[in-house]
């Protein structure tokens, strides 16, 4: 039977291909979880209803009542209007602009804090993972698209009322492939998993990637990160070359951000990095260091994210608590460590 005796926080990761809800207690221990596919071609009304259902299923799994929820944090793939809680024209969802906060507050009757998904992921890594003790942490998460985020001195870095650091839509190749945002030559168009998979489909068709052909055929939707990693482990040079080229482009874009913001930590996250951390960290580091100003060459480290699938849910829940209660990240870390010990 569900209980509302506990105080809980909800962290939600709304991705281009999956949605994940976690229910956390006051020490940010997960007590309920639900993962489902994102139906990106659904109408907004159906999509947001699916988000609601996923949270309700996670609550049921954790055996807690919706009345226990202190706040919901949700990370979304695209620019966020903070004043209204609206996801603005997401490039990898067919929902266009829609108000996330309004519907969730109506159903659950608690504060809802909407953030960009990579901002939330970087905040999670800042509080609990690879970016602990950083002054300025930049995150780049290649997946269906390529998201970017920044935490500066314990706060998510933002523009005037909008989320920012959309590194996936920085142009790196003039007159390059068309991107989901409508522009050409964006980083996302040449280095996302979708872009990599399109190249791999060609290689598989030509017989240059037998592992890809066997496990995924030429279907871009079936080319999972683990399959790509397996092909590289099997010595398929064309596959490794395609992935390294994507990582090189990511390093080029990151070099520009380093020249602008001088972060001490650059976090690489997402399924591709999780499947091939050494390849991505080494190639991005090499590419970025080759292009930054000499003054910045030795001022940053590139690291793989530590939290995996939990980065966005943990970060969005922790950010929701910070935004509603003013809880400092160091206090969140102390509570989490105390709970583990």
C-alpha positions in Angstrom: 0.0 0.0 0.0 1.4 3.4 -1.0 2.4 5.8 1.8 2.9 9.5 1.9 4.9 9.5 5.1 8.2 9.9 3.3 9.3 13.1 1.6 10.2 12.3 -2.0 11.6 14.1 -5.0 11.0 13.0 -8.6 13.7 13.1 -11.3 12.6 12.7 -14.9 14.7 12.2 -18.0 12.7 13.0 -21.2 14.9 11.8 -24.1 14.5 11.6 -27.8 14.1 7.8 -27.6 13.4 7.0 -23.9 11.8 8.5 -20.8 13.0 7.5 -17.3 11.4 8.4 -14.0 13.1 8.0 -10.6 11.6 8.6 -7.1 14.2 9.6 -4.6 14.0 9.9 -0.8 15.6 12.7 1.2 19.1 11.2 0.9 18.6 10.7 -2.9 18.4 7.0 -2.6 16.2 5.6 -5.5 13.0 4.0 -4.2 11.0 3.8 -7.4 11.8 3.6 -11.1 10.1 3.3 -14.5 11.6 3.4 -18.0 9.6 3.6 -21.2 10.1 4.5 -24.9 9.5 8.0 -26.0 7.0 8.1 -28.9 8.5 11.2 -30.5 5.9 11.3 -33.2 2.9 11.4 -30.8 0.9 14.5 -30.4 2.0 16.6 -27.4 -1.1 15.7 -25.4 -0.4 12.0 -25.8 3.3 12.5 -25.1 2.8 14.5 -21.8 0.1 12.0 -20.7 2.8 9.3 -21.2 5.1 11.3 -18.9 2.4 11.5 -16.3 1.8 7.8 -16.5 5.5 7.0 -16.2 5.8 9.0 -13.0 2.7 7.3 -11.6 4.1 3.9 -12.4 7.4 4.8 -10.7 5.5 5.9 -7.6 3.6 2.6 -7.6 6.9 0.7 -8.0 8.3 2.5 -5.0 5.2 2.0 -2.9 4.8 5.8 -2.2 1.9 8.2 -2.7 1.9 11.2 -5.0 1.2 13.2 -1.8 4.8 12.5 -0.7 6.3 14.4 -3.7 8.0 17.7 -2.6 8.9 18.7 -6.2 9.3 17.2 -9.6 12.4 18.0 -11.7 12.3 17.1 -15.4 15.1 17.4 -17.9 14.0 17.9 -21.5 15.9 17.8 -24.8 16.0 21.3 -26.1 15.9 25.0 -25.0 13.8 25.8 -22.0 11.8 29.0 -21.2 12.3 29.2 -17.4 9.5 31.7 -16.8 6.8 29.4 -18.2 8.4 26.0 -17.9 8.0 25.5 -21.7 10.2 23.3 -23.9 10.8 25.5 -27.0 10.9 23.9 -30.4 12.9 20.7 -29.5 14.8 19.6 -32.6 14.4 15.8 -31.9 10.8 15.7 -30.8 7.7 16.3 -33.0 6.0 18.1 -30.1 7.2 21.6 -31.0 6.9 24.1 -28.1 4.8 22.9 -25.2 4.3 23.8 -21.5 5.7 20.9 -19.4 5.2 22.6 -16.0 1.5 23.4 -16.4 0.3 19.8 -17.0 2.5 18.2 -14.3 1.6 20.7 -11.7 -2.1 20.2 -12.5 -1.8 16.4 -12.0 0.5 16.2 -9.1 -0.1 19.5 -7.2 3.6 20.2 -6.4 6.3 22.5 -7.7 7.7 21.4 -11.1 11.2 22.6 -12.2 11.8 22.2 -15.9 15.4 22.2 -17.1 17.4 21.2 -20.2 18.3 17.5 -19.9 22.1 18.0 -20.2 22.0 20.9 -17.7 20.3 18.5 -15.4 22.9 15.7 -16.2 25.8 18.0 -15.5 24.2 19.2 -12.3 23.9 15.5 -11.3 27.6 14.9 -12.0 28.5 18.1 -10.1 26.6 17.0 -7.0 27.3 13.3 -7.1 29.6 12.3 -9.9 32.6 13.2 -12.1 32.4 17.0 -11.7 32.5 17.1 -7.9 34.6 20.1 -6.6 34.7 21.7 -10.1 34.3 25.5 -10.3 33.1 25.4 -13.9 31.9 22.1 -15.4 30.9 21.8 -19.1 28.9 18.7 -20.2 28.5 17.4 -23.8 26.2 14.4 -24.2 26.1 12.8 -27.7 23.0 10.7 -28.2 20.0 11.1 -30.6 21.2 14.7 -30.7 24.1 16.4 -28.9 23.2 18.3 -25.8 25.4 20.7 -23.8 25.2 22.1 -20.3 27.2 24.0 -17.8 27.3 24.3 -14.0 29.2 27.3 -12.7 29.9 27.7 -9.0 27.0 25.5 -8.0 24.4 27.0 -10.3 23.2 25.9 -13.7 24.5 28.5 -16.2 21.6 30.1 -18.1 20.8 32.9 -20.4 18.2 35.6 -19.9 15.1 33.4 -19.2 16.3 30.6 -21.5 18.6 27.6 -21.1 21.7 27.9 -23.3 24.9 26.1 -24.3 23.3 24.3 -27.2 26.6 23.1 -28.4 25.0 20.5 -30.7 23.8 23.4 -32.8 27.1 25.2 -33.1 28.1 25.2 -36.8 31.3 23.2 -37.4 30.9 22.5 -41.1 29.7 25.3 -43.3 27.2 23.9 -45.9 27.4 20.6 -44.2 24.5 18.1 -43.6 21.1 19.4 -42.6 20.4 19.3 -38.9 17.1 18.7 -37.1 17.0 22.3 -36.1 16.8 23.4 -39.8 20.4 24.7 -40.1 23.3 23.0 -41.9 26.6 21.8 -40.6 25.7 21.7 -36.9 27.8 19.5 -34.6 24.7 17.3 -34.1 24.5 16.8 -37.9 28.0 15.3 -38.1 28.7 13.7 -34.7 25.4 12.5 -33.0 24.6 8.8 -32.7 22.1 9.4 -35.6 24.8 10.9 -37.8 27.2 8.1 -36.8 24.6 5.4 -37.5 23.9 6.8 -41.0 27.5 6.5 -41.9 27.6 3.0 -40.4 24.6 1.9 -42.5 26.5 2.8 -45.6 29.6 0.9 -44.3 27.4 -2.2 -43.5 25.8 -2.0 -47.0 29.2 -2.0 -48.6 30.3 -5.0 -46.5 32.9 -3.0 -44.4 31.1 -3.5 -41.1 30.1 -7.1 -40.7 29.2 -6.9 -37.0 26.9 -4.0 -37.7 25.3 -5.8 -40.7 24.8 -9.0 -38.6 23.3 -7.3 -35.5 21.5 -4.2 -36.9 21.5 -4.6 -40.7 21.3 -1.2 -42.3 18.5 0.0 -40.0 19.7 3.2 -38.3 17.2 2.7 -35.5 18.8 -0.6 -34.5 22.3 0.6 -34.2 22.8 0.6 -30.5 25.9 2.0 -28.8 26.9 -1.5 -27.6 26.7 -2.9 -31.1 29.0 -0.1 -32.4 31.4 -0.8 -29.5 31.3 -4.6 -30.3 32.2 -3.9 -33.9 35.2 -1.9 -32.9 36.3 -4.6 -30.4 36.1 -7.0 -33.4 38.7 -4.9 -35.2 36.4 -3.3 -37.8 38.6 -0.3 -38.7 35.9 1.5 -40.8 33.6 1.6 -37.8 36.3 2.9 -35.5 37.3 5.5 -38.0 33.7 6.8 -38.2 33.4 7.0 -34.4 36.7 8.7 -34.1 35.8 11.3 -36.7 32.7 12.1 -34.8 34.7 12.5 -31.6 37.1 14.7 -33.4 34.3 17.1 -34.4 33.1 17.1 -30.8 36.6 18.1 -29.6 36.6 20.9 -32.2 33.4 22.3 -30.8 34.5 21.9 -27.2 37.7 23.8 -27.9 35.6 26.9 -28.8 33.7 26.6 -25.5 37.0 26.3 -23.6 38.3 29.5 -25.2 35.0 31.2 -24.1 34.5 29.8 -20.6 37.7 28.2 -19.4 36.0 25.3 -17.6 38.2 23.1 -15.4 36.1 19.9 -16.2 34.6 18.7 -19.4 32.2 15.8 -18.9 31.3 13.5 -21.8 28.1 11.5 -21.2 25.4 9.5 -22.9 25.2 6.0 -24.2 27.9 6.3 -26.9 30.4 7.5 -24.3 29.3 4.9 -21.8 30.0 2.2 -24.3 33.3 3.6 -25.5 34.7 5.9 -22.8 38.4 5.5 -23.5 38.0 6.2 -27.3 35.8 9.3 -26.7 37.8 10.8 -23.9 41.2 10.3 -25.6 40.0 11.5 -29.1 38.1 14.5 -27.7 41.0 15.5 -25.5 43.4 15.3 -28.4 41.2 17.3 -30.7 40.3 20.0 -28.1 43.9 20.5 -26.9 45.1 20.9 -30.5 42.7 23.8 -31.0 42.5 25.8 -27.8 44.6 28.8 -27.1 48.0 27.9 -25.6 47.0 29.5 -22.3 44.2 26.9 -21.8 45.9 23.7 -23.0 46.7 22.5 -19.4 43.7 24.0 -17.6 41.0 21.4 -18.2 40.4 17.7 -18.0 38.0 15.7 -20.1 36.3 12.9 -18.2 33.6 10.4 -18.8 30.4 10.8 -16.8 30.0 8.5 -13.8 26.3 8.3 -13.2 25.2 6.7 -16.5 21.4 6.7 -17.0 20.9 8.2 -13.6 22.7 11.5 -14.4 19.6 13.4 -15.6 17.2 12.0 -13.1 19.5 12.6 -10.2 20.4 16.0 -11.4 16.9 17.1 -12.2 15.6 15.9 -8.8 18.6 17.6 -7.0 18.1 20.8 -9.0 14.4 20.8 -8.1 15.2 20.5 -4.4 17.8 23.3 -4.7 15.4 25.5 -6.6 12.6 25.0 -4.1 14.5 24.8 -0.8 17.8 26.5 -1.6 19.7 23.3 -0.6 23.4 23.6 -1.5 25.1 21.0 -3.6 27.6 20.2 -0.9 24.8 19.5 1.5 23.2 17.2 -1.0 26.5 15.4 -1.3 26.9 15.0 2.5 23.4 13.6 2.7 24.0 11.1 -0.1 27.4 10.0 1.4 25.8 9.6 4.9 23.0 7.5 3.4 25.6 5.1 1.7 27.7 4.8 4.8 
